[in-house]
């Protein structure tokens, strides 16, 4: 396992051997961006050998706070203290030298380089004046194996799965000597087994005497591993609490400042039997084969399975975004799945799982993002009807409760939850009859999750077909009428009613069992 930090020992010695003193103290930390205050007077003691969770809604200031601690931004006010000495980090390298490493929420890897090259980028190993590629590949393989990641060190990052990229990024951070490791939403793209392995690594880090700051919207994970929980709300510290005895609803209440209704809406009456999407014998080259299923009007149909099972690729094939062949019938009409326009014109809206990379233009303002898929409605000849576009944005902000400081902000300045609601509004602007939502609540806080679930149910009540792809089994169970399970590119079964349990889904997702319901004749 990863070695305990040398810097931790030095810090303990500097503090007179008192291993119970804080690894790091944040005192009155504040951060302004122009006239906007995003963090205000935050105090925090980080103790060695403890897992300290930081929770809060999107936009509460969690990631900003972590960036200040790790040297990616400088505070407007306040100080950091290590072993009783005030420090100031003007660059991430300064924090890393002090033993503070940050595992980012976003994937920050060079896609054109290999896995090993990414792990050692900027700190390459040298031998006789030459880059020691062999040693870097060997160490990379060892560190990745410790994380349960079996990708080749020689693989290009662009060719590996999103979950594997996150594990590569974690391995890169843990190559450093550390006394404090900050994890910012580390499990957002991981499967259940990968999450278990990562939580095991975090507990090992704790056992070695290092400190962990853990930021996550997954309150079940916080409840399982945290020793303390600090809550941020609107850029201010609400308080720090012992994790033992805090329920998930207690944490949610502290985050939003009010009691939350049930996370999942009450399920409706049974959906209609009118088919809206019929897929027969679909093959997506290299990813899925022999795919048969029917979705109905007013139905919420879930797709479960491990990452790599082919769920996303099936719908990218249906949408004409990947090479595929087979029969796809939309509302009684056969469509040509070789062209994405056919699926879109036929009435399918698709929310990608990668809202930052494929769904939104983060450096553009909100209005162009909203109207990008429906430009013909906002053009007059060669001219854009700006007033109409702005009116559509105002309506979307109201209908989908998109929280923003001004209409002039860029999409990348919105919190994750509000980005997801903007993407949903963008897709629905084309008025599709079938909406495919891939990972609807990845990286989203509990209050925004409840809203997204309510939006999905409202769409189903309006007679639209909602297809939800999710790696969170409880999410699918909570909102879906039926769940189809995939494994290794095939549908292995269907669960409904009382059979809709995590055990049944996991069995179909991981075993060779195939039920009769997996193939509709």
WOMOUR-V513845 format. One record per residue. N is the residue number from 1. PHI is phi as a letter, one per 30 degrees, with the letter a starting at -180 (NA if undefined). PSI is psi in whole degrees, -180 to 180 (NA if undefined). OMEGA is omega in degrees with one decimal (none if undefined). Layout:
BEGIN
n=(N/N)
phi=(PHI/PHI)
psi=(PSI/PSI)
omega=(OMEGA/OMEGA)
END
This chain:
BEGIN
n=(1/2/3/4/5/6/7/8/9/10/11/12/13/14/15/16/17/18/19/20/21/22/23/24/25/26/27/28/29/30/31/32/33/34/35/36/37/38/39/40/41/42/43/44/45/46/47/48/49/50/51/52/53/54/55/56/57/58/59/60/61/62/63/64/65/66/67/68/69/70/71/72/73/74/75/76/77/78/79/80/81/82/83/84/85/86/87/88/89/90/91/92/93/94/95/96/97/98/99/100/101/102/103/104/105/106/107/108/109/110/111/112/113/114/115/116/117/118/119/120/121/122/123/124/125/126/127/128/129/130/131/132/133/134/135/136/137/138/139/140/141/142/143/144/145/146/147/148/149/150/151/152/153/154/155/156/157/158/159/160/161/162/163/164/165/166/167/168/169/170/171/172/173/174/175/176/177/178/179/180/181/182/183/184/185/186/187/188/189/190/191/192/193/194/195/196/197/198/199/200/201/202/203/204/205/206/207/208/209/210/211/212/213/214/215/216/217/218/219/220/221/222/223/224/225/226/227/228/229/230/231/232/233/234/235/236/237/238/239/240/241/242/243/244/245/246/247/248/249/250/251/252/253/254/255/256/257/258/259/260/261/262/263/264/265/266/267/268/269/270/271/272/273/274/275/276/277/278/279/280/281/282/283/284/285/286/287/288/289/290/291/292/293/294/295/296/297/298/299/300/301/302/303/304/305/306/307/308/309/310/311/312/313/314/315/316/317/318/319/320/321/322/323/324/325/326/327/328/329/330/331/332/333/334/335/336/337/338/339/340/341/342/343/344/345/346/347/348/349/350/351/352/353/354/355/356/357/358/359/360/361/362/363/364/365/366/367/368/369/370/371/372/373/374/375/376/377/378/379/380/381/382/383/384/385/386/387/388/389/390/391/392/393/394/395/396/397/398/399/400/401/402/403/404/405/406/407/408/409/410/411/412/413/414/415/416/417/418/419/420/421/422/423/424/425/426/427/428/429/430/431/432/433/434/435/436/437/438/439/440/441/442/443/444/445/446/447/448/449/450/451/452/453/454/455/456/457/458/459/460/461/462/463/464/465/466/467/468/469/470/471/472/473/474/475/476/477/478/479/480/481/482/483/484/485/486/487/488/489/490/491/492/493/494/495/496/497/498/499/500/501/502/503/504/505/506/507/508/509/510/511/512/513/514/515/516/517/518/519/520/521)
phi=(NA/d/d/d/d/d/d/d/d/d/d/d/d/d/c/i/i/d/d/c/d/d/d/b/b/c/b/i/d/b/b/c/c/i/d/c/c/c/b/b/h/c/c/a/c/c/c/d/i/b/c/c/d/c/b/l/d/e/i/d/j/d/d/d/d/d/d/d/d/c/i/d/a/c/d/d/a/j/b/c/b/b/h/i/c/d/b/b/c/c/b/e/d/d/d/d/d/d/j/c/b/c/c/d/d/d/d/c/b/d/d/d/c/d/d/d/d/d/d/c/d/i/b/d/d/c/b/h/i/c/d/c/d/d/d/d/d/d/d/e/d/d/d/d/d/d/c/i/c/c/d/d/e/d/d/d/e/d/c/c/d/e/d/d/d/d/d/d/d/d/d/d/d/d/d/d/d/b/b/b/c/c/c/c/h/d/c/e/c/c/d/e/d/d/d/e/d/d/d/d/d/d/d/d/e/d/d/d/j/d/c/b/c/b/c/a/d/d/d/d/d/e/d/d/c/d/c/b/b/c/c/c/b/h/i/b/d/d/l/b/b/d/d/d/j/d/d/d/d/d/d/d/d/d/d/c/i/a/d/c/d/e/d/c/d/d/d/d/d/e/d/d/c/d/d/c/b/b/c/b/i/d/b/c/e/i/b/a/a/h/c/b/a/b/c/c/d/i/c/c/c/c/b/c/k/d/d/j/d/j/d/d/d/e/d/d/d/d/d/i/c/b/d/a/b/k/c/b/c/c/h/i/b/d/c/d/d/d/b/d/d/d/d/d/d/d/j/c/c/b/c/d/d/c/d/d/d/b/c/b/c/d/c/c/d/d/e/d/d/d/c/e/d/b/d/d/d/b/c/b/i/c/c/d/d/d/d/d/d/d/d/d/d/e/d/d/e/d/d/c/h/d/d/b/d/a/d/c/d/d/e/d/d/d/d/e/d/d/d/d/d/d/d/d/d/d/d/d/d/d/h/d/c/b/b/c/c/c/h/d/b/d/i/c/d/d/d/d/e/e/d/d/d/d/d/d/d/d/d/d/d/d/j/d/c/c/c/c/c/a/d/c/d/d/d/d/d/d/b/c/d/b/b/c/c/c/b/h/i/b/d/c/l/b/b/b/h/d/d/d/b/d/d/d/d/d/d/d/d/b/c/d/d/b/c/d/d/d/b/c/c)
psi=(170/139/146/153/129/-38/-30/-45/-43/-41/-40/-41/-40/-26/15/22/7/98/-5/-8/161/140/-40/140/129/125/108/38/131/152/124/142/99/-132/-4/123/118/-16/135/112/57/129/141/134/129/119/146/149/26/146/115/112/141/118/162/163/164/133/3/-16/8/-53/-37/-45/-44/-36/-36/-42/-32/8/12/-10/155/142/151/-34/159/168/160/145/133/124/37/-2/132/137/161/124/115/-11/155/-33/-34/-40/-40/-38/-27/1/19/118/146/126/110/153/-41/150/114/69/156/109/-26/-3/164/170/-48/-42/-36/-41/-36/12/123/-5/44/143/139/149/121/41/3/152/128/80/-38/-45/-38/-40/-40/-48/-40/-44/-41/-47/-39/-39/-36/-28/1/19/121/20/153/137/-20/-8/142/140/-35/-20/-1/160/158/-42/-40/-34/-41/-40/-36/-42/-39/-44/-39/-44/-38/2/-27/153/138/149/-15/124/126/121/117/103/56/-21/9/-32/14/152/174/-48/-40/-37/-45/-43/-43/-43/-35/-41/-43/-40/-35/-41/-43/-45/-29/-7/-3/164/152/130/126/113/124/147/-10/94/-23/-36/-43/-46/-34/-40/-16/144/-36/155/123/141/125/140/123/40/3/151/118/-41/170/135/148/135/-34/126/-14/121/167/-37/-32/-46/-43/-41/-41/-36/-45/-12/17/166/138/143/177/142/-44/136/156/132/147/-178/165/139/167/169/12/116/140/-32/123/123/125/117/36/134/125/112/121/-5/-37/151/156/48/119/127/162/135/148/158/136/11/146/106/124/151/117/167/165/158/132/-2/-18/8/-54/-43/-34/-47/-26/-33/-44/-36/-1/18/-9/152/128/159/159/-177/125/121/122/116/45/-1/132/134/157/104/7/-14/126/-30/-33/-43/-42/-45/-28/-11/22/129/138/119/111/153/-21/77/-30/-37/-34/-17/-37/154/97/-27/5/160/174/-42/-49/-34/-43/-42/3/-36/-6/42/-34/-24/-14/11/146/102/-123/3/140/131/90/-39/-41/-41/-43/-38/-38/-38/-45/-42/-41/-42/-40/-47/-34/12/49/115/124/156/-27/160/-9/1/161/158/-36/-15/-7/154/167/-43/-40/-31/-42/-38/-34/-42/-40/-44/-38/-47/-40/-12/-23/0/56/155/-18/127/120/121/112/118/69/-25/24/126/26/141/170/-35/-42/-32/-49/-39/-45/-42/-41/-39/-44/-44/-38/-39/-42/-39/-26/0/3/153/126/123/121/121/125/145/-6/106/-40/-33/-47/-44/-38/-28/-16/153/-36/155/126/138/135/149/126/47/7/152/120/-10/176/140/140/166/-132/-19/-6/77/160/-36/-47/-41/-46/-38/-47/-29/-20/-13/177/6/134/124/163/-27/-9/-14/116/123/NA)
omega=(-175.2/-175.9/175.2/-170.9/171.4/-179.8/176.0/-178.8/178.7/179.4/179.1/179.5/179.0/180.0/178.3/177.7/-179.6/-178.0/-179.1/179.1/-179.2/170.0/-176.8/174.2/172.0/-173.1/175.8/-175.8/177.5/177.8/175.9/168.4/-173.5/-179.6/-174.5/175.6/-178.4/177.9/-171.9/168.5/-178.4/177.7/-179.7/170.5/179.1/-173.1/178.3/177.0/-179.2/173.1/-174.5/-178.9/173.9/-177.8/180.0/177.8/170.4/-179.7/-179.4/178.4/-175.9/-176.7/176.6/178.9/179.9/178.5/176.4/-179.2/-174.4/173.3/178.6/175.1/178.9/-177.8/171.7/177.0/177.9/-177.2/171.2/-179.0/175.5/179.3/176.1/-179.6/176.5/179.9/175.8/-179.0/177.3/177.9/177.7/-179.1/179.8/177.8/179.8/177.6/177.2/176.1/-179.7/-179.1/-177.8/170.2/-170.9/172.0/179.9/177.1/-177.1/179.7/176.8/-172.4/-177.7/178.7/178.3/177.7/-179.2/179.3/177.2/-179.8/-174.5/-177.1/-179.6/178.8/-175.8/175.7/-177.1/174.6/-177.2/176.5/-179.4/175.5/-176.4/-176.8/-177.0/179.3/179.7/177.5/-179.2/-179.1/178.7/179.7/180.0/-176.4/178.7/179.4/177.5/178.0/-178.6/-179.9/-172.8/177.0/179.6/174.5/-179.1/-177.8/172.9/-178.9/-178.5/-175.4/-178.0/-176.4/-179.0/179.7/178.5/176.8/178.7/178.6/174.7/-179.9/177.7/178.9/178.4/-179.0/-174.6/171.3/-178.4/164.0/-176.2/167.7/174.6/176.1/-179.8/177.7/-179.9/-178.9/-173.1/-173.3/-173.0/-176.5/-176.2/174.7/-179.2/180.0/179.2/176.2/-179.6/179.7/-178.3/178.7/175.2/177.2/-178.7/177.4/176.0/177.9/177.4/-178.3/178.8/177.5/176.7/178.3/177.7/166.0/-171.5/178.9/-178.9/170.3/-179.4/-172.0/176.2/176.9/177.8/-178.5/-176.1/-168.5/-171.7/170.6/177.9/178.5/172.7/-174.7/173.1/175.2/179.5/175.5/-178.4/179.6/176.9/180.0/176.4/-170.9/170.2/-177.7/-178.7/179.8/176.8/174.5/177.3/178.1/173.8/-179.6/179.1/-179.5/177.9/-179.2/-172.4/177.2/179.2/175.8/177.0/170.0/178.9/-177.2/-177.7/178.1/177.2/-177.5/-176.5/172.1/-177.6/178.8/-178.8/175.8/-179.0/-178.5/174.9/179.0/178.1/-178.1/-175.8/174.2/-178.4/174.6/174.1/-169.4/176.4/-173.7/-175.7/178.0/176.0/-178.2/177.3/170.3/175.9/173.3/-172.7/177.0/179.2/-177.2/168.4/-175.9/-179.4/172.3/-179.2/178.4/178.1/172.7/-175.3/-179.8/177.5/-176.8/-179.6/-176.5/176.4/-176.2/170.7/174.6/178.0/-178.7/-178.9/-179.6/175.5/175.2/-178.3/172.7/-175.0/-178.1/176.4/-178.6/179.1/177.6/175.4/-178.4/176.3/178.9/177.8/-174.4/175.0/-174.8/-177.9/-178.7/-179.4/179.0/-178.8/178.7/178.8/174.3/175.6/170.9/-173.3/173.7/-178.4/175.6/-176.7/-174.3/-178.4/-176.2/-174.1/-172.8/-174.2/171.8/-168.2/-178.5/177.1/179.1/-170.9/-175.3/177.2/176.8/-177.3/-169.5/-172.4/-177.6/-176.6/-172.8/-176.3/179.6/-173.6/178.4/169.1/-172.0/178.4/-175.2/176.3/177.8/-173.9/-178.4/179.3/178.9/180.0/178.1/177.5/178.9/179.1/-179.8/-179.9/178.8/-180.0/-174.7/-174.8/175.9/177.8/-176.7/179.8/-178.2/175.0/179.7/-177.9/-178.2/175.7/-177.5/-179.2/179.1/176.3/173.2/-178.4/179.7/-179.8/171.9/-179.1/179.0/175.1/178.8/176.9/178.6/178.9/-177.8/-176.7/177.9/177.5/179.1/178.1/173.9/177.6/-179.8/176.4/-176.5/-176.6/-177.5/-171.4/-174.5/179.2/177.6/-175.7/-178.2/-169.6/179.8/177.3/174.6/-179.1/178.8/-180.0/178.7/178.8/177.7/-179.0/179.4/179.0/178.1/178.5/179.1/177.0/178.1/178.7/176.1/179.3/176.8/-174.2/173.9/-177.5/174.2/179.1/-176.5/-177.8/176.7/179.3/179.0/-175.4/-172.5/-170.0/172.3/177.0/175.8/171.6/-175.8/179.5/174.8/175.7/173.0/179.6/171.5/-175.7/178.8/-179.3/175.6/178.0/172.6/-176.7/178.0/-177.4/-179.0/178.7/180.0/-178.9/-179.7/-178.9/178.8/-178.9/-177.1/-172.3/-176.9/178.6/-179.7/175.5/-178.4/179.2/-178.5/-176.7/178.5/178.8/179.0/none)
END
